[in-house]
Amino acid sequence: MKNTEQKPTINFGNYLQDTWTEQEVENVKVVVDFFQHLMNEHDFEYTLKVYGGGSYTQHNRAIPNEISGLIGYVKTLTKRFPEYSFDVKRIFADGDFVILHSHTTMKAKHRGNEKKGFIITDTFRLENGQLVEHWDAIQPIDTFTRILFLLTGGSIGNDNPTF
């Protein structure tokens, strides 16, 4: 079980692959920094300042487009669940795509407990080192997250296709 007192930190070095190209390494660094600041530290000001300047297409239908739309969504979520965080398990890179496979929990006491929370796969597309597109696949693990998923999954925040 992990230490639940501090939020998870995504240590880039733990995921670095010898097979990644220089551009893939740089893309992964961008996604890790973005994800750490937004999803674990909930540093919305930093995230908007560093990543909010370009166009960002969101394919999760519940979340509005642009980084500001995603920040608004996460702000709402963290008001209800201030301990919400991601423990990244795997990172994959393929050209302009970076994929994170994570265990997400709503409460610090559930970090490291694989019977609580969500399994989430986030896929990002980058252009010239900038985040431009995002898809995700979410699997609730326990009864609470299944109910939460049903209650929050119905709103539509954009008209983008899911694939």
C-alpha positions as a Markdown table, in Angstrom:
| # | Residue | x | y | z |
|---|---|---|---|---|
| 1 | Met | 0.0 | 0.0 | 0.0 |
| 2 | Lys | 1.3 | 3.5 | -0.9 |
| 3 | Asn | 1.7 | 6.4 | 1.5 |
| 4 | Thr | -1.7 | 8.1 | 1.4 |
| 5 | Glu | -0.5 | 11.3 | 3.1 |
| 6 | Gln | 0.9 | 12.9 | -0.1 |
| 7 | Lys | -0.4 | 13.0 | -3.6 |
| 8 | Pro | 1.1 | 10.6 | -6.1 |
| 9 | Thr | 4.0 | 11.9 | -8.1 |
| 10 | Ile | 4.6 | 10.8 | -11.6 |
| 11 | Asn | 8.4 | 10.1 | -11.8 |
| 12 | Phe | 9.3 | 10.3 | -15.5 |
| 13 | Gly | 12.4 | 8.2 | -15.0 |
| 14 | Asn | 10.4 | 5.2 | -13.8 |
| 15 | Tyr | 8.7 | 5.0 | -17.2 |
| 16 | Leu | 11.4 | 6.0 | -19.7 |
| 17 | Gln | 11.8 | 3.4 | -22.5 |
| 18 | Asp | 15.0 | 2.9 | -24.5 |
| 19 | Thr | 12.9 | 2.4 | -27.6 |
| 20 | Trp | 11.3 | 5.9 | -27.5 |
| 21 | Thr | 12.6 | 8.4 | -30.0 |
| 22 | Glu | 13.8 | 11.8 | -28.8 |
| 23 | Gln | 10.4 | 13.3 | -29.8 |
| 24 | Glu | 8.5 | 10.6 | -27.9 |
| 25 | Val | 10.6 | 11.4 | -24.8 |
| 26 | Glu | 9.8 | 15.1 | -25.1 |
| 27 | Asn | 6.1 | 14.3 | -25.7 |
| 28 | Val | 5.9 | 12.1 | -22.6 |
| 29 | Lys | 7.6 | 14.8 | -20.6 |
| 30 | Val | 4.9 | 17.3 | -21.7 |
| 31 | Val | 2.1 | 14.9 | -20.8 |
| 32 | Val | 3.6 | 13.9 | -17.4 |
| 33 | Asp | 4.1 | 17.6 | -16.4 |
| 34 | Phe | 0.5 | 18.4 | -17.6 |
| 35 | Phe | -1.0 | 15.5 | -15.8 |
| 36 | Gln | 0.9 | 15.9 | -12.6 |
| 37 | His | 0.0 | 19.5 | -12.2 |
| 38 | Leu | -3.7 | 19.1 | -13.2 |
| 39 | Met | -4.7 | 15.7 | -11.9 |
| 40 | Asn | -2.5 | 15.3 | -8.8 |
| 41 | Glu | -1.5 | 18.8 | -7.6 |
| 42 | His | -4.7 | 20.5 | -8.8 |
| 43 | Asp | -2.6 | 23.5 | -9.8 |
| 44 | Phe | -5.1 | 25.0 | -12.2 |
| 45 | Glu | -3.3 | 28.3 | -12.6 |
| 46 | Tyr | -0.1 | 26.6 | -13.7 |
| 47 | Thr | -1.9 | 24.2 | -16.0 |
| 48 | Leu | -3.8 | 27.0 | -17.8 |
| 49 | Lys | -0.7 | 29.2 | -18.0 |
| 50 | Val | 1.5 | 26.5 | -19.5 |
| 51 | Tyr | -0.9 | 24.5 | -21.5 |
| 52 | Gly | -3.9 | 26.7 | -22.2 |
| 53 | Gly | -2.7 | 28.6 | -25.2 |
| 54 | Gly | -3.6 | 26.3 | -28.1 |
| 55 | Ser | -6.5 | 24.4 | -29.5 |
| 56 | Tyr | -7.4 | 21.3 | -27.6 |
| 57 | Thr | -10.0 | 18.8 | -28.8 |
| 58 | Gln | -11.7 | 16.7 | -26.0 |
| 59 | His | -13.2 | 13.4 | -27.0 |
| 60 | Asn | -14.7 | 12.6 | -23.5 |
| 61 | Arg | -18.2 | 13.9 | -24.2 |
| 62 | Ala | -18.7 | 15.0 | -20.6 |
| 63 | Ile | -15.8 | 17.5 | -20.8 |
| 64 | Pro | -15.8 | 20.8 | -22.8 |
| 65 | Asn | -13.2 | 21.5 | -25.4 |
| 66 | Glu | -9.9 | 23.4 | -24.7 |
| 67 | Ile | -7.7 | 23.1 | -21.6 |
| 68 | Ser | -9.9 | 25.7 | -19.8 |
| 69 | Gly | -12.9 | 23.3 | -20.3 |
| 70 | Leu | -10.9 | 20.4 | -18.8 |
| 71 | Ile | -9.7 | 22.6 | -15.9 |
| 72 | Gly | -13.3 | 23.6 | -15.2 |
| 73 | Tyr | -14.3 | 19.9 | -15.1 |
| 74 | Val | -11.5 | 18.9 | -12.8 |
| 75 | Lys | -12.2 | 22.0 | -10.5 |
| 76 | Thr | -15.8 | 20.8 | -10.1 |
| 77 | Leu | -14.6 | 17.3 | -9.4 |
| 78 | Thr | -12.0 | 18.4 | -6.8 |
| 79 | Lys | -14.5 | 20.6 | -5.0 |
| 80 | Arg | -16.4 | 17.4 | -4.2 |
| 81 | Phe | -13.4 | 15.1 | -4.0 |
| 82 | Pro | -10.3 | 17.3 | -3.0 |
| 83 | Glu | -8.1 | 14.1 | -2.5 |
| 84 | Tyr | -8.8 | 13.0 | -6.1 |
| 85 | Ser | -5.6 | 11.8 | -7.8 |
| 86 | Phe | -4.0 | 9.5 | -10.4 |
| 87 | Asp | -1.4 | 6.9 | -9.8 |
| 88 | Val | 0.1 | 6.3 | -13.2 |
| 89 | Lys | 1.0 | 2.6 | -13.7 |
| 90 | Arg | 2.2 | 2.6 | -17.3 |
| 91 | Ile | 3.2 | 5.1 | -20.0 |
| 92 | Phe | 3.3 | 4.3 | -23.7 |
| 93 | Ala | 4.5 | 6.5 | -26.5 |
| 94 | Asp | 4.0 | 6.1 | -30.2 |
| 95 | Gly | 5.0 | 9.1 | -32.4 |
| 96 | Asp | 2.6 | 11.9 | -31.6 |
| 97 | Phe | 0.6 | 9.8 | -29.1 |
| 98 | Val | 1.2 | 9.3 | -25.4 |
| 99 | Ile | -1.0 | 6.9 | -23.4 |
| 100 | Leu | -1.2 | 6.8 | -19.6 |
| 101 | His | -2.7 | 3.8 | -17.8 |
| 102 | Ser | -3.7 | 4.9 | -14.3 |
| 103 | His | -5.4 | 4.0 | -11.1 |
| 104 | Thr | -7.5 | 6.9 | -10.0 |
| 105 | Thr | -8.9 | 7.3 | -6.5 |
| 106 | Met | -11.3 | 9.9 | -4.9 |
| 107 | Lys | -9.9 | 9.6 | -1.4 |
| 108 | Ala | -6.3 | 9.5 | -0.1 |
| 109 | Lys | -7.1 | 6.5 | 2.1 |
| 110 | His | -7.9 | 4.5 | -1.1 |
| 111 | Arg | -4.6 | 5.1 | -2.9 |
| 112 | Gly | -2.9 | 1.8 | -3.6 |
| 113 | Asn | -6.1 | -0.2 | -2.9 |
| 114 | Glu | -6.9 | -1.7 | -6.3 |
| 115 | Lys | -10.4 | -2.6 | -5.2 |
| 116 | Lys | -11.3 | 1.2 | -5.0 |
| 117 | Gly | -11.5 | 3.9 | -7.6 |
| 118 | Phe | -11.2 | 3.8 | -11.4 |
| 119 | Ile | -8.9 | 2.3 | -14.0 |
| 120 | Ile | -8.4 | 5.0 | -16.6 |
| 121 | Thr | -6.5 | 5.0 | -19.9 |
| 122 | Asp | -5.8 | 8.5 | -21.3 |
| 123 | Thr | -4.6 | 9.0 | -24.8 |
| 124 | Phe | -3.1 | 12.3 | -25.8 |
| 125 | Arg | -2.1 | 13.5 | -29.3 |
| 126 | Leu | 0.6 | 16.2 | -29.5 |
| 127 | Glu | 1.7 | 18.4 | -32.4 |
| 128 | Asn | 5.0 | 20.2 | -32.2 |
| 129 | Gly | 5.2 | 19.4 | -28.4 |
| 130 | Gln | 1.7 | 20.9 | -27.7 |
| 131 | Leu | -1.3 | 18.9 | -26.4 |
| 132 | Val | -4.0 | 19.0 | -29.1 |
| 133 | Glu | -6.3 | 16.1 | -28.5 |
| 134 | His | -7.4 | 13.7 | -25.8 |
| 135 | Trp | -9.4 | 10.5 | -25.5 |
| 136 | Asp | -10.1 | 8.3 | -22.4 |
| 137 | Ala | -11.5 | 5.0 | -21.4 |
| 138 | Ile | -12.8 | 4.7 | -17.8 |
| 139 | Gln | -13.6 | 1.6 | -15.8 |
| 140 | Pro | -15.1 | 2.0 | -12.3 |
| 141 | Ile | -13.9 | -0.6 | -9.9 |
| 142 | Asp | -16.1 | -0.5 | -6.8 |
| 143 | Thr | -19.8 | 0.1 | -6.2 |
| 144 | Phe | -19.3 | 3.8 | -5.2 |
| 145 | Thr | -17.4 | 4.6 | -8.4 |
| 146 | Arg | -19.9 | 2.7 | -10.6 |
| 147 | Ile | -22.7 | 4.8 | -9.1 |
| 148 | Leu | -20.7 | 8.0 | -9.5 |
| 149 | Phe | -19.8 | 7.1 | -13.1 |
| 150 | Leu | -23.5 | 6.6 | -13.9 |
| 151 | Leu | -24.5 | 9.9 | -12.2 |
| 152 | Thr | -21.8 | 12.0 | -13.9 |
| 153 | Gly | -21.5 | 10.3 | -17.2 |
| 154 | Gly | -24.6 | 11.7 | -18.8 |
| 155 | Ser | -23.8 | 15.3 | -19.4 |
| 156 | Ile | -22.6 | 16.4 | -22.8 |
| 157 | Gly | -19.8 | 19.0 | -22.9 |
| 158 | Asn | -18.8 | 18.9 | -26.6 |
| 159 | Asp | -20.0 | 17.6 | -29.9 |
| 160 | Asn | -16.8 | 15.7 | -30.8 |
| 161 | Pro | -16.9 | 12.1 | -31.9 |
| 162 | Thr | -15.7 | 9.6 | -29.2 |
| 163 | Phe | -13.2 | 8.0 | -31.6 |
